[in-house]
Amino acid sequence: MRTSGILLLIAYLGFISLGLPDAAHGINWPFVRAAFHVPTGWLGLVIAGGGIGYLISSFSVGWLLSRLGVGWLLVLSSGLVSFGLFGFYISANFTIFVLYAMVIGLGSGAIDAGLNAYAAEHFSTKHMNWLHAAFGVGATAGPIIVTSVLLHFSQHWRLAYAVIGSILLLMALVFFFSRHLWRSGQHASKTSIEEVQEDDLNITQWQALKHPIVRFQIAFFLLYTGVEVGVGQWAFTLMTETRGISIASAGTWVAVYWGALAFGRAIFGFLVERFSIDRLLGLCLLGLVLGALSFTNSMHAYFSYFGLALMGFCAAPIFPCMISQTAIRVGKRMATYAIGFQMSAAVMGAMTLPFLSGLIGEQFGLMFVSLSFFVYAAALLILFMVIIKRAN
């Protein structure tokens, strides 16, 4: 029991550290762009580079776990993330910067998949929810750390990445000294192989992919992460470069956005046991649309602030609740394949839609970036209504 408690604490720290780099680009981007003399929309290339690395490592995590084990996988992956962040510090040009983003993606994907795989098997559902909330804590702390460095060290964006890299290096050391605990026999698996239905093995990936609800949910997850990641990455640039909001205020409210996401997951973790999940999802998606509409309104800074806070809070339960409802909507036999498709779509959405929004902003003006998030959010609400109708 003591070993399990220590590992649970380390897992929480791991999820917090995993969230730290994710929001840093959104704060640092105006300074990175100016340093390398690249267009505003090229933030999408950084996100895409990280996403490619994430896809490679997350798809390979089963193979990696079988050869390295959880402990060494977490050590090496945290080391990769730290190495990539220090690489940002020394990057001489934008191409090198993007390559280091891929290195960070490789490490982050392995940490994320490795910790989730272990937690799903050994920790309770309650702790799974709180672990994902811990990621939001890290994503909230990231902008605060970066903004503080920018304000106190003459907008030294490279130092901001180095500070976060140092934290990840400490996390790698924690994983190193605890590497043997992850294979301890004192923490048994929650499930056994007997719980798997024989019929579940007869469904092929192609059969699952042809299921209409599976396809709709693939589109849903692609759009959702496009909104969540895109808003977090672009909000700072939009507020400072088109709305005259100060660096301190913009950085603070980007942190509020990620903080609302973490806080919301903690709150909705209790509410899903008392109310209809689909009803909560419908209300949250409507709130996401209203928040995006408010953020699109550039008449006053308070519209931006309110929109960010509302979007963060309403987005909180969408991803975990949609995952949890997958087996109910498509059946247990297809759920494993469907969830795999959804996770892949989520990564693709995080890679492509913020990039697309950046291209739209480059072509028509930055105000259209925020408008694109409103369109994505509205499409999410429509897709959800289609999924509910099909499922019933």
C-alpha positions in Angstrom: 0.0 0.0 0.0 2.9 2.4 0.8 4.4 1.7 -2.6 1.1 2.4 -4.4 0.8 5.7 -2.4 4.3 6.8 -3.4 3.6 5.9 -7.1 0.3 7.8 -7.0 2.0 10.9 -5.8 4.7 10.6 -8.4 2.0 10.1 -11.1 0.4 13.3 -10.0 3.7 15.1 -10.2 4.3 13.5 -13.6 0.9 14.8 -15.0 1.6 18.3 -13.6 5.0 18.4 -15.3 3.5 17.1 -18.5 1.2 20.1 -18.6 3.9 22.7 -18.1 5.3 22.9 -21.6 2.0 22.7 -23.4 0.9 26.3 -22.7 4.3 27.9 -22.9 4.3 28.3 -26.7 1.2 30.5 -26.5 2.9 33.0 -24.2 6.3 32.9 -25.8 5.2 32.9 -29.5 5.2 36.6 -30.2 8.8 36.8 -29.0 9.9 33.6 -30.7 8.3 34.8 -34.0 10.1 38.1 -33.7 13.5 36.5 -32.9 13.3 34.2 -35.9 11.5 36.6 -38.3 8.7 34.2 -39.2 5.0 34.8 -39.9 2.5 34.6 -37.1 0.8 31.6 -38.5 4.0 29.5 -38.3 3.1 28.7 -34.7 1.1 25.9 -36.3 4.4 24.4 -37.5 5.7 24.2 -33.9 2.5 22.5 -32.8 2.6 20.2 -35.8 6.2 19.2 -35.0 5.3 18.4 -31.5 2.2 16.5 -32.6 4.2 14.3 -35.0 6.6 13.4 -32.3 3.7 12.7 -29.9 2.0 10.4 -32.5 5.2 8.4 -33.1 5.9 7.7 -29.4 2.3 7.2 -28.3 1.7 4.6 -31.1 4.9 2.9 -30.1 4.4 2.9 -26.4 3.3 -0.7 -26.2 6.5 -1.8 -27.9 8.5 0.5 -25.7 6.9 -0.7 -22.5 7.6 -4.3 -23.3 11.3 -3.6 -23.7 11.9 -0.8 -21.2 9.2 -1.1 -18.6 7.2 1.8 -17.2 10.0 3.1 -14.9 12.7 3.5 -17.6 10.2 4.7 -20.2 9.3 7.6 -17.8 12.9 8.4 -17.1 14.0 8.5 -20.7 10.8 10.3 -21.9 11.1 13.1 -19.2 14.8 13.4 -20.2 13.8 13.9 -23.8 11.3 16.7 -22.9 13.9 18.4 -20.8 16.5 18.1 -23.6 14.0 19.6 -26.1 13.2 22.6 -23.8 16.9 23.3 -23.3 17.2 22.9 -27.1 14.8 25.8 -27.5 17.2 27.9 -25.4 20.1 27.3 -27.8 18.1 27.2 -31.1 19.9 29.3 -33.8 17.1 29.2 -36.3 13.4 28.3 -36.7 14.1 24.9 -38.3 16.1 23.8 -35.4 13.4 25.1 -33.1 10.8 23.0 -34.8 13.0 19.9 -34.6 13.3 20.4 -30.9 9.5 20.6 -30.7 9.4 17.1 -32.3 11.8 15.9 -29.6 9.5 17.3 -26.9 6.6 15.6 -28.6 8.4 12.3 -28.6 9.0 12.5 -24.9 5.5 13.9 -24.0 3.7 11.2 -26.0 5.6 8.4 -24.2 5.0 10.0 -20.8 1.3 10.5 -21.4 0.6 7.1 -22.9 2.8 5.3 -20.3 1.3 7.0 -17.3 -2.2 6.6 -18.6 -1.7 2.9 -19.4 -0.3 2.3 -15.9 -2.9 4.4 -14.1 -5.8 2.8 -16.0 -4.7 -0.6 -14.8 -3.6 0.1 -11.3 -5.4 3.3 -10.0 -9.1 3.9 -9.4 -11.4 5.9 -11.8 -11.5 8.6 -9.2 -7.8 9.0 -9.3 -7.8 8.9 -13.1 -10.1 11.9 -13.2 -7.9 13.8 -10.7 -4.7 12.9 -12.6 -6.1 14.6 -15.7 -7.0 17.6 -13.5 -3.4 17.6 -12.4 -2.4 18.0 -16.1 -4.5 21.1 -16.1 -2.7 22.4 -13.0 0.6 22.1 -14.9 -1.0 23.8 -18.0 -2.1 26.6 -15.6 1.3 26.9 -14.0 3.2 27.0 -17.4 1.8 30.4 -18.5 2.4 31.9 -15.0 6.1 30.7 -15.0 6.7 32.0 -18.6 4.9 35.3 -18.0 6.9 35.9 -14.8 10.2 35.2 -16.6 9.2 37.6 -19.4 8.3 40.4 -17.0 11.3 40.0 -14.7 14.1 39.2 -17.2 13.5 41.7 -20.1 11.3 39.4 -22.2 13.9 36.6 -22.2 11.8 33.9 -23.8 14.7 31.5 -24.1 15.2 31.5 -20.3 11.5 30.8 -19.8 11.9 27.5 -21.7 15.1 26.7 -19.7 13.2 27.2 -16.4 10.6 24.7 -17.5 13.3 22.4 -18.8 14.9 22.4 -15.4 11.6 21.3 -13.8 11.3 18.4 -16.2 14.9 17.4 -15.5 14.1 17.2 -11.8 11.1 15.1 -12.8 13.3 12.8 -14.8 15.5 12.3 -11.6 12.3 11.5 -9.6 11.4 8.9 -12.2 15.0 7.6 -12.1 15.1 7.0 -8.4 11.6 5.5 -8.4 12.1 3.3 -11.5 12.1 0.0 -9.6 8.8 0.8 -7.7 6.8 0.7 -11.0 7.4 -3.0 -11.4 6.6 -3.8 -7.7 4.2 -6.7 -7.1 2.6 -4.8 -4.2 0.2 -3.0 -6.5 -2.1 -5.4 -8.3 -3.9 -4.8 -11.5 -7.6 -3.7 -11.3 -8.6 -6.0 -14.1 -7.8 -9.5 -15.2 -7.7 -11.1 -18.6 -10.8 -13.1 -17.9 -12.9 -9.9 -18.0 -12.3 -9.6 -21.8 -15.2 -11.0 -23.8 -14.3 -13.5 -26.5 -16.6 -11.8 -28.9 -14.7 -8.6 -28.4 -11.7 -10.1 -30.3 -13.8 -10.8 -33.4 -14.3 -7.1 -34.4 -11.7 -5.8 -36.9 -10.5 -2.2 -37.1 -12.1 -1.8 -40.5 -15.5 -2.9 -39.1 -15.2 -0.5 -36.3 -14.2 2.3 -38.6 -17.3 1.8 -40.8 -19.6 2.3 -37.8 -21.3 5.7 -38.3 -21.1 6.8 -34.7 -17.4 5.9 -34.6 -16.8 8.2 -37.6 -18.8 11.1 -36.1 -16.9 10.8 -32.8 -13.6 10.8 -34.7 -14.6 14.1 -36.2 -15.8 15.3 -32.7 -12.5 14.6 -31.0 -10.5 16.2 -33.9 -12.6 19.4 -33.5 -12.5 19.4 -29.7 -8.8 19.3 -29.3 -8.5 21.9 -32.1 -10.6 24.2 -29.9 -8.9 23.4 -26.6 -5.3 23.6 -27.8 -5.9 26.4 -30.4 -7.5 28.8 -27.9 -4.7 28.1 -25.4 -2.0 28.7 -28.0 -3.5 31.8 -29.8 -5.3 33.7 -27.0 -2.1 35.5 -25.8 -1.2 36.7 -29.3 -4.7 37.8 -30.1 -5.1 39.8 -26.9 -1.7 41.5 -27.0 -1.4 42.1 -30.8 -5.0 43.0 -31.8 -6.8 44.1 -28.6 -4.2 46.2 -26.8 -4.1 44.0 -23.7 -0.9 44.1 -21.6 1.5 41.2 -21.4 0.7 40.7 -17.7 -3.1 40.7 -18.1 -3.0 38.5 -21.2 -0.7 36.0 -19.6 -2.8 35.9 -16.4 -6.0 35.2 -18.4 -4.4 32.5 -20.5 -3.5 30.9 -17.1 -7.1 31.4 -16.0 -8.2 29.5 -19.1 -6.1 26.5 -18.3 -6.9 26.8 -14.6 -10.6 26.7 -15.4 -10.0 23.6 -17.4 -8.3 21.9 -14.4 -10.9 23.3 -11.8 -13.8 22.2 -14.0 -12.5 18.6 -14.3 -12.3 18.4 -10.5 -15.9 19.8 -10.1 -17.5 17.7 -12.9 -15.8 14.6 -11.5 -18.4 14.8 -8.8 -21.3 16.0 -10.9 -21.2 13.1 -13.4 -22.3 10.8 -10.7 -25.4 12.8 -9.9 -26.6 14.0 -13.3 -27.1 12.7 -16.8 -23.7 12.8 -18.6 -25.2 13.6 -22.0 -27.2 16.5 -20.5 -24.1 17.9 -18.9 -22.2 17.5 -22.1 -24.9 19.3 -24.0 -24.8 22.2 -21.6 -21.1 22.4 -21.6 -20.9 22.4 -25.4 -23.4 25.2 -25.5 -21.3 27.1 -22.9 -18.3 26.5 -25.1 -20.0 28.1 -28.1 -21.1 31.1 -25.9 -17.6 31.4 -24.6 -16.1 31.4 -28.1 -18.6 34.0 -29.2 -17.7 36.2 -26.2 -14.0 35.8 -26.9 -14.6 36.7 -30.6 -16.0 40.1 -29.5 -13.1 42.5 -29.3 -15.1 45.5 -28.2 -13.8 45.3 -24.6 -11.1 43.3 -22.9 -13.7 41.9 -20.5 -15.3 40.0 -23.3 -12.0 38.2 -23.9 -11.5 37.5 -20.2 -15.1 36.1 -19.8 -14.9 34.1 -22.9 -11.6 32.4 -21.9 -12.8 31.5 -18.4 -16.1 30.2 -19.7 -14.5 28.1 -22.5 -12.0 26.6 -20.1 -14.6 25.6 -17.5 -17.1 24.3 -20.1 -14.4 22.3 -22.0 -13.3 20.5 -18.8 -15.5 17.4 -18.8 -15.9 17.0 -22.6 -12.9 14.9 -23.4 -13.1 12.4 -20.4 -16.9 12.1 -20.6 -16.9 11.4 -24.3 -14.3 8.7 -23.8 -16.3 7.2 -20.9 -19.5 7.1 -23.1 -17.8 5.4 -26.1 -18.7 1.9 -25.0 -22.3 2.9 -24.3 -22.6 4.4 -27.8 -20.9 1.8 -30.0 -20.8 -1.3 -27.8 -18.0 -2.9 -25.8 -16.8 -4.9 -28.8 -15.9 -1.7 -30.8 -15.0 0.5 -27.9 -11.3 -0.4 -27.8 -10.9 0.4 -31.5 -13.1 3.5 -31.3 -11.1 5.0 -28.4 -7.9 4.4 -30.3 -9.3 6.2 -33.3 -10.5 9.1 -31.1 -7.1 9.5 -29.4 -5.5 9.7 -32.8 -8.0 12.1 -34.0 -7.5 14.3 -30.9 -3.8 14.5 -31.6 -4.4 15.3 -35.3 -6.9 18.0 -34.3 -4.3 19.6 -31.9 -1.8 19.5 -34.7 -3.8 20.8 -37.7 -6.7 23.1 -36.6 -4.5 25.7 -34.7 -2.3 25.7 -37.8 -5.3 26.2 -40.0 -6.6 29.0 -37.8 -3.1 30.6 -38.1 -3.2 30.4 -41.9 -6.7 32.0 -41.9 -5.4 34.8 -39.6 -2.4 35.3 -41.9 -4.7 35.6 -44.9 -7.6 37.6 -43.5 -6.4 39.1 -40.2 -5.9 37.9 -36.7 -9.6 38.6 -35.7 -10.5 35.7 -38.0 -8.5 33.3 -35.8 -10.9 33.8 -32.9 -13.8 33.5 -35.3 -12.5 30.1 -36.4 -12.7 28.8 -32.9 -16.3 29.9 -32.7 -17.0 27.9 -35.9 -15.2 24.8 -34.5 -17.2 25.1 -31.3 -20.5 25.4 -33.1 -19.7 22.4 -35.3 -18.9 20.4 -32.1 -22.4 21.1 -30.7 -24.0 20.1 -34.0 -21.9 16.9 -34.1 -22.9 16.0 -30.5 -26.6 16.3 -31.4 -26.1 14.0 -34.4 -24.2 11.5 -32.2 -27.0 11.5 -29.5 -29.7 11.1 -32.2 -27.8 8.2 -33.8 -27.1 6.5 -30.5 -30.7 6.6 -29.5 
